[in-house]
Amino acid sequence: MLDNEKKELLSSMIPKAVLKAMTSEAKHSIVKRSFGQDIIPIYNYPFRIGRESRVEHVDNEIIVQGRHTLSDYHPNNDAYLFDNGEFLQISKEHCTIIHNDTDEYMLQDIGSSCGSLINQIQLGGDSKDDMYTLKDGDIITLGSKDSKYKFKFILLDTTEL
């Protein structure tokens, strides 16, 4: 049995949800891999996702330029993803995952060029809809229906700790 101090500590270390890469392209798009090779942890909401644009190709290697380290610098996204395709699927500011007051998780496409799909339901892009209520296990595709950037939304329940 865990005491309250340990429960509080564990719940602050465990993400509220994760995005698990479902394709090799999605796995290789993850810039920061501190939580695992194919997982993007989500600790806070809103959680913003966009394309990494500070990339150089040198001798067949991808080099990411450093971000500002000033204390007053606030990045546009919480997760940056590589998009190596000839036709870019992921916009610089693509979508946001929101956790609202009624305990629902929502994905909002924020004006991305190609849009997003949730279980093959189109958001953004050519669609008039830009918001979708996420459920545990939903498949999020960033970009068009042909995009290989597919992630599974997985809720992590810490109430049983």
Order of alpha helices (4+ residues) and beta strands (2+ residues): alpha-beta-alpha-beta-beta-beta-beta-beta-beta-beta-beta-beta-beta-beta-beta
